[in-house]
């Protein structure tokens, strides 16, 4: 097969067709336990949810519309082979998680050719155009587009060899399926910060370009350009341009100031009435391929639809839905899919009159903590960050096969840590206080944060400041028979009465406490660069001696059963013997000093995770030597041993676990 895009060798981003979840239903729940080592090297890690999250873009194969690709904001692409009912992991573009996949183009003549434009959240000079010639099994970079923040990619329907790319530094065109590229906006330096590209369906030389300041049009492939501005408010960003497939002289443009319509090929526009000003950010316009009079507008306040080419509009979803992309099934206009923020993929089979989630297998959530119920190991709780009303806490009663949101009362708070009290209640440390979910309760309630009079003796005993915890971010929680402890950016809080009242330990000041652990009468806390230890139930404290002064960015702390304090930091993993009086750096076999977590496991084993690394490292000798035991293929945050099950939280891929080796 001849090459269709000029490429250079790159990392071999092979598609990861992850195992779907039938294995979960085929195996009795108690047999799902993943014993720590043994099969860890051979088994396949899988994402088990919670489903949903941020979805940025959708694209379907013209020859097989059941084959759909879904782009995310972290360089990940998912695929569905059944029209969007179920999803599997398809590819990861880039080394990290900074690439936003806003545009996926599948060649309408040869669906094995796929183009993906990405831009980086880290800078305006970072981005790529990826090309696959084998249906996504491998990916290559197109050199001419290297380092460009690509915001739009379009292929000409009349000539699929014509590709046009919009980047922050201009517009680029290829007329030979990506072999050679030319900057066609060179003559107009004003054409920059490109946000959208649309090619006339009948004439590939006619291109519309939307920028952060109005739009442009060329009718001769980029030799001459004309600004699109008459009738449009001057400071408008053009997010999307739609050329009517049945009437190419009819052009719609969505801007921050509303939606505009032109009947003369973009010479003059008039603002369309009907969509409220508050929904002015219309990210995408899509036309029904079977009913040209029907046009959809995906906005920051829901999905709008018109059945008369834009004269009258009606909103057909909740205003809380942020729509990033729209896909209409070309065989059946009644089926409409939406890519949304936080809600993942929504689908309607009734002409956009009723939408339901369709996220089976698609998980793109920042999970922070996982907890198994002490009495029922198949009952799992997962804390989620940065999901507002669609996040909080999710619960599974069948070891991760199905999930249900359980966030009533959290009011959109982020959840950073989950713990279980002796009476079975679940505690959630959030970005604003601690909440409790009592047994047989359906809603969370805040723990009382006021200091009552009966705490006066305790305050004197612990030298604590009487202050509230309700507005603090809670990084960690530790429950002991005598006290509950909470690590916050404003210091360590203690509660002597099972959370009814909290007070800050005044003797410590207000350090940023990352983690807190207890072992017998010992309590240890980690700040960003120090470890402090109390041997008398938090009455008095001492700084851990011997910890190197260069240590900073401490991310976790744990205490082993023999009293060793172990910390993970950006400068390495360290072991404090004799409760932190003598420190050793643990490095042999660890490829990077940026350690995100160290977890104690059975048999005196330690497990470590590393930033920007998908592997798990194990030490069987207390941290002297490490070796790689499993590559999860997911960027990891924390590992947990939950009732014999090895699970991990991730920044964007939900909760993952390793099934038993069959």
QUIDADA-V160474 format. One record per residue. N is the residue number from 1. PSI is psi in whole degrees, 0 to 359 (999 if undefined). D_LAST is the distance of its C-alpha to the last C-alpha in whole Angstrom. Layout:
# QUIDADA-V160474
n: (N N)
psi: (PSI PSI)
d_last: (D_LAST D_LAST)
This chain:
# QUIDADA-V160474
n: (1 2 3 4 5 6 7 8 9 10 11 12 13 14 15 16 17 18 19 20 21 22 23 24 25 26 27 28 29 30 31 32 33 34 35 36 37 38 39 40 41 42 43 44 45 46 47 48 49 50 51 52 53 54 55 56 57 58 59 60 61 62 63 64 65 66 67 68 69 70 71 72 73 74 75 76 77 78 79 80 81 82 83 84 85 86 87 88 89 90 91 92 93 94 95 96 97 98 99 100 101 102 103 104 105 106 107 108 109 110 111 112 113 114 115 116 117 118 119 120 121 122 123 124 125 126 127 128 129 130 131 132 133 134 135 136 137 138 139 140 141 142 143 144 145 146 147 148 149 150 151 152 153 154 155 156 157 158 159 160 161 162 163 164 165 166 167 168 169 170 171 172 173 174 175 176 177 178 179 180 181 182 183 184 185 186 187 188 189 190 191 192 193 194 195 196 197 198 199 200 201 202 203 204 205 206 207 208 209 210 211 212 213 214 215 216 217 218 219 220 221 222 223 224 225 226 227 228 229 230 231 232 233 234 235 236 237 238 239 240 241 242 243 244 245 246 247 248 249 250 251 252 253 254 255 256 257 258 259 260 261 262 263 264 265 266 267 268 269 270 271 272 273 274 275 276 277 278 279 280 281 282 283 284 285 286 287 288 289 290 291 292 293 294 295 296 297 298 299 300 301 302 303 304 305 306 307 308 309 310 311 312 313 314 315 316 317 318 319 320 321 322 323 324 325 326 327 328 329 330 331 332 333 334 335 336 337 338 339 340 341 342 343 344 345 346 347 348 349 350 351 352 353 354 355 356 357 358 359 360 361 362 363 364 365 366 367 368 369 370 371 372 373 374 375 376 377 378 379 380 381 382 383 384 385 386 387 388 389 390 391 392 393 394 395 396 397 398 399 400 401 402 403 404 405 406 407 408 409 410 411 412 413 414 415 416 417 418 419 420 421 422 423 424 425 426 427 428 429 430 431 432 433 434 435 436 437 438 439 440 441 442 443 444 445 446 447 448 449 450 451 452 453 454 455 456 457 458 459 460 461 462 463 464 465 466 467 468 469 470 471 472 473 474 475 476 477 478 479 480 481 482 483 484 485 486 487 488 489 490 491 492 493 494 495 496 497 498 499 500 501 502 503 504 505 506 507 508 509 510 511 512 513 514 515 516 517 518 519 520 521 522 523 524 525 526 527 528 529 530 531 532 533 534 535 536 537 538 539 540 541 542 543 544 545 546 547 548 549 550 551 552 553 554 555 556 557 558 559 560 561 562 563 564 565 566 567 568 569 570 571 572 573 574 575 576 577 578 579 580 581 582 583 584 585 586 587 588 589 590 591 592 593 594 595 596 597 598 599 600 601 602 603 604 605 606 607 608 609 610 611 612 613 614 615 616 617 618 619 620 621 622 623 624 625 626 627 628 629 630 631 632 633 634 635 636 637 638 639 640 641 642 643 644 645 646 647 648 649 650 651 652 653 654 655 656 657 658 659 660 661 662)
psi: (126 149 147 352 138 118 166 154 142 182 141 88 76 141 139 94 90 148 126 187 13 331 332 320 340 346 133 141 320 339 358 349 130 102 142 296 233 267 6 332 337 337 160 121 144 148 129 10 190 146 159 192 205 126 131 323 156 144 141 157 120 330 343 84 348 343 111 139 143 124 149 183 12 27 4 141 132 160 153 138 8 35 19 10 317 152 150 156 129 313 155 120 121 164 328 215 31 355 128 122 87 342 120 128 122 125 122 342 327 101 355 344 119 136 136 121 134 156 155 142 350 341 156 349 23 134 171 163 114 148 136 136 3 36 19 5 326 157 146 157 142 113 321 338 7 132 8 136 95 122 350 141 134 146 141 126 326 338 91 352 346 119 140 132 136 129 176 340 17 196 136 144 140 134 8 43 32 4 308 144 146 139 109 357 14 326 347 97 343 342 95 174 52 134 333 150 134 134 135 131 341 336 106 349 347 115 133 136 127 135 181 352 93 194 174 159 138 142 3 35 18 3 316 147 150 133 137 108 336 119 352 138 137 327 24 136 138 104 327 143 132 125 122 121 332 341 80 344 346 121 133 141 130 136 172 341 6 193 134 151 136 139 4 39 28 7 315 138 154 142 131 135 156 329 125 152 329 340 29 336 91 104 332 142 133 139 139 121 341 339 87 338 346 122 138 144 117 117 176 357 52 180 131 152 144 143 9 39 27 1 313 138 151 141 133 6 176 145 349 348 127 113 122 330 161 138 126 126 121 344 338 100 348 339 117 131 143 136 123 163 131 324 357 227 127 143 145 135 14 44 40 26 340 123 142 154 144 72 17 119 346 113 125 58 147 100 136 329 146 141 132 137 138 328 336 97 346 353 108 142 137 130 142 142 144 42 3 234 344 12 228 254 138 148 137 131 1 44 31 5 320 147 150 134 135 76 7 128 341 341 43 11 149 147 122 336 144 136 160 132 170 335 7 350 150 131 140 119 121 183 354 81 182 137 155 139 103 158 140 16 148 355 146 149 148 142 143 125 8 149 119 165 325 351 1 316 318 321 318 322 320 357 57 149 134 97 161 154 354 335 5 149 129 109 329 155 139 135 122 166 334 321 158 142 146 127 126 166 347 12 191 130 145 151 122 357 43 43 359 330 150 146 150 139 108 329 336 348 216 56 156 102 119 318 151 136 152 145 108 237 2 137 130 139 152 129 192 340 10 160 130 145 138 134 2 50 41 16 310 158 151 147 140 125 143 355 126 141 339 354 128 174 39 133 339 159 141 157 126 164 341 14 16 133 127 129 150 133 173 346 11 180 137 145 125 107 159 50 42 22 338 130 141 141 133 110 337 113 351 122 348 147 348 85 127 332 150 126 136 135 178 159 28 29 151 142 137 145 152 140 144 29 141 2 159 138 142 144 130 4 36 15 2 313 143 150 153 131 338 139 111 340 15 138 126 152 294 149 148 144 104 101 46 357 126 115 163 144 151 166 324 358 20 208 134 151 167 114 165 145 117 999)
d_last: (38 41 40 41 41 43 40 39 36 34 31 28 27 24 23 20 18 16 13 15 14 13 10 12 14 12 10 13 15 15 11 11 13 12 13 15 15 12 9 12 13 10 8 10 13 14 18 18 22 24 25 28 31 33 33 36 36 35 35 34 34 38 36 33 34 31 29 30 30 30 32 32 34 32 31 28 28 26 26 26 26 27 30 29 27 24 23 21 21 23 25 27 30 32 31 31 31 35 35 36 35 38 38 36 38 36 39 40 41 38 35 33 35 35 37 36 39 38 40 40 40 42 45 47 46 43 41 40 39 36 36 33 34 30 29 28 26 28 31 34 37 41 43 46 44 43 44 45 44 43 44 44 43 45 45 48 47 50 49 45 46 48 46 48 46 48 48 50 52 53 52 50 50 49 50 48 44 44 46 49 50 53 54 56 57 59 62 62 60 60 57 55 52 51 48 48 49 50 51 53 52 54 56 53 56 57 54 54 53 53 53 54 57 58 57 58 59 59 60 61 57 58 62 63 62 63 63 61 63 66 65 62 63 63 61 58 54 53 49 49 51 51 53 54 52 55 58 57 60 59 57 55 54 53 54 54 57 56 56 58 59 61 63 64 61 61 65 65 63 63 61 60 60 58 55 56 57 54 51 53 50 49 46 45 47 46 48 46 46 47 50 52 54 51 50 47 48 45 46 46 47 45 45 49 49 53 53 57 56 56 59 58 54 52 49 47 44 45 46 44 41 42 41 40 39 40 38 40 38 41 40 41 43 42 38 39 36 37 36 37 37 35 34 32 32 34 35 38 38 42 44 43 44 41 38 35 32 29 27 23 21 24 24 27 28 29 28 29 28 25 26 24 26 27 27 24 21 20 24 23 26 27 30 31 34 36 35 39 39 35 34 34 31 28 27 24 23 20 18 19 18 22 25 28 31 33 36 39 42 40 42 40 40 37 35 34 33 32 32 33 36 36 37 34 36 34 36 36 38 39 41 44 44 41 40 39 37 38 36 37 38 38 39 40 43 44 45 49 50 53 55 57 60 58 56 59 59 55 56 59 56 54 56 54 56 56 54 52 48 48 48 46 43 40 38 37 37 37 38 40 41 45 44 42 42 41 41 43 45 48 47 46 46 46 47 48 48 44 45 48 50 49 51 51 51 54 54 51 53 51 48 45 43 39 37 38 37 38 38 40 44 43 42 41 41 41 43 42 44 45 43 45 45 47 47 49 47 48 52 52 50 50 49 46 48 47 45 46 48 46 43 43 40 38 35 34 35 33 34 32 33 35 37 36 37 34 35 34 36 37 39 36 34 37 37 39 40 42 42 42 46 44 42 40 38 34 34 33 30 30 31 33 35 34 32 31 29 28 26 26 23 23 24 27 24 25 24 26 26 28 30 30 26 23 21 21 23 23 26 25 29 31 31 33 30 27 24 22 18 16 18 17 20 22 25 24 27 26 23 22 20 21 20 17 16 16 18 21 24 25 28 28 24 24 21 18 15 12 8 6 4 0)
